[in-house]
Amino acid sequence: MKLATTLILTATALLTLSSCGTSKSSQSAATTTVQASTVTNAGTKVVTSCQKSSGTDMSVNISAVKNSSGTINNSLVKIKFNRLSAAATASGNVIRFFKWKVASNQAYMDQTPATVTRYVLSSGTVDQSAATSITASTVTTSQGYYIDLNDAAGEYQVLKAVVYNSTGSIVGQQNILIPQFLGVAADYAYNADGSARAQILRDLHPLATADITGWTSTTYSNYYAATCF
């Protein structure tokens, strides 16, 4: 059964995670990857389908995924690792993925780890059965991973990658915004209803602290296009 935890809306509250749960089925076989990095909605705001997130423990690219019908599959994303730290890849370490969201001024984390299916980046061929963890030492830059978020309604905003050692202790972790989201940080600062977005989410935007003076829609499109795979 899915185990959910309600957390106070602070960055500290989302830095610790110790429990895990049962697996969920993978949906990767019925999908095709998103080709365009950005689209324009009715309000002419840039929406990105891809991004790159870098931190002390890892650097990853993440991309939205389309169903065979051409619509975005909210339950599925794909990632690739560009870098893992030596601490993260130590013998016995595993990586698990979790999803969390902010609603009504509180953060909610689903403590059931997402199901992950590995594939070959160059061919798209799935080469490892679905599981709820990745052996960190086996990760290479030639592999990609489909992550089943089990979130058809698209309610969750953040993917959390957590590295555990052989005793179950957390070695490292990283929070990554789930595409699609507004690519301009100033636009992302507000929810669809005009209310201010939670600061804990705004801080995760890939351009939150970047100097974007003079950027145009083309600049944004090119920036995010470079992160697609």
N, C-alpha and C positions, 0 to 999 in steps of 0.2 A: 504494500500500500504506500501511496505517496505521503511523505512526511513534510509538512510545511512549518516554517518558523516565522513568527512575527517579530520584527526587530525595530528598535528606535531608529529614527532617521539620522544616523551619524555615520561618518566614514569608518570609525572604529568598530561599529557594530557589525560591519560586513567584512572585517579582516580575519575573523576566526570562523573555522568550519571544521567539524570533526567527524560527523556521522555520515553514513552513506546508506543507500537503499537498494531496491530491486531494479532490474533492468527493464528497458522498454524496447519495443520493436523498431527497427530501422526502416526508413522510407526512401532510402537513396536510390533504389532500383527504378523508381518511377519518376525520376527527376532529370532535368537538364540544367546546366549552370547558367546564371545570368550573364549576358554578353555586354550590356551597356553599363557603364559605371554610374551614370547619373540620368535622372529624368526630371521633367519640370511639371509640377502640379498646377492646379487651376489658379493658385496664387503666385505663380511664376517663381517658386522657391526651389532651390536645388535640393534634390533628394539623392543621397548616395546609397548604392548597393554594395559598396566595398570600402574597406578601410584597413589601415595598418596600425597596430598598437605595440609599442615597445616599452619595456620596463627592465628592472634589474634582473629578473629571473628568465625572461623570455621576450622574443619578438615574434609576432604572428600577423598574418594577413587573414582577414575574414571576409566572406562574401555571402550575399543572399543567394538563394537557389530558386529556380522556377520549376513549376510542375510541367508536365508534358503539354498542358493546355496553354502555357505561356504566362500563367499567373504566378505571383510570388507565393512560395510555400513557407508560411510563417513558422512551421514546425521544424524546418530544416535549414541549417547553415553549413558552410564548409570552411575549413581553416587549413592553413599550412604554417609550419614553423620555419622561421628564418634563423632563429638562434635560441639555444637553451644554455643556461649557465652551467659551469662545471658542477656546482652544488645540486642543480636540478637533475643532472644526468648521472648522479652517483649510483652505484650498484644497488638494486633493490627498490629504487624509486619508481613511483607510478604517477600518472597524471589523470585527474578526473575533472569533469566539467559540470557546472551547476548553473542554473538560471536564477535571476532575481529581478524584482521590479519595485517601483515606487508607486504607491497609490494611497490617496487620502493622507498624505504627509507621513506615511510610514513605509519602510522597506520590508519586503517579504522575500525570503529566500526559500526555494524548493531544495531540500536537502537530499533528494533522490538524484544520484548522478545520471547525467544524460548518456544515452547509448551512442557509441562511436563506431564508425565503420571506416576502415582505412582503404585508400585507393592510390593508384599510381598517377601522379600528376600528368605525365606525358601522354598517357593513353586513356585515362579515366576508368581503367579497369579496377574493380574492387579486388583486393588481394588479401584481405583478412576479415574473418567473421566479426559480426557486431559484438561489442563488449562494453563494459562500463568503465574501463580504465585502459591507459596506454602505458607500456613499459618505456620509461623515459629514455633509457640508453639505446633504444632501437629507433628513435626518431631520426629521420634524415630530411634534407631539403627536397628530396625527390618524391616525397609522399604528401598526400592530402588526406583530410579526415572529414567525413560527413558527420554532423552532430545533430541527433534527433532531439529537438527541444520539447516535443509533445505540447505544442502551444498553437493550435490552429487559429485561435482568435488573435494572436500576436500581442498578448498582454505583457509579456516580459521584455525588458529593455536591455538587460546586461547578461553577458556570458562570463562566468567566473572559471578560470583555469586554476586548479590547485595541484601542487606537487606534494606527494606524501612519501615519507621514507618507509622502510620495512616495518617500523613499529607503529605506523599510523600517524606519526607527528607531521605537521605541516612544515615543509621545507621552503616553499615559495608559492606565490599566487599572483594572479593578475586579473583585473576586471576589464572587459572589452564591450563597448557598445555593439548591440546586435543591429546590423542593417535590416531594413532601410531606416534612415533617420535624416533629418535636415542637415545638409552639408555645411551650411554657414552657421558658425557658432552663435551669432547674434539672433538668428532665427530659431535655433534649437533652444535658446534660453526661455522660450515660451511654449506652453502647451497649446493644443489646437483650440481650446476655449479661451485663449488669451491670458490665462493665469501663468504666473512664473513657474518655470520648471524647477524641480528640486536641485539644489546646488550640488548634491552628491552625483547627480547625473550630468549636469553641465560640466563638471570638472573632468569627466571622462571623454568629452568631445575631443577628437583628434586635433582640432585647431583651437582649443580653448585658450592656449597661451601663445599662439603663433601671431606674428606680425603679418596681417593680411591687407595692409594698406595698398590700395590700388588694384586689388584682385577683382577680376571680372568673372562672369559666369563661366567663361571659357577657361580661366585660370583654375577655378574650382573643379571643373570637369576633368581637366588634364591631371590635376593633383590626385583626385580619387581614381581616375582611370589607371594610373600607374600602380595602384594597389590591387587591381583586379587580377584574377588568375582562373 
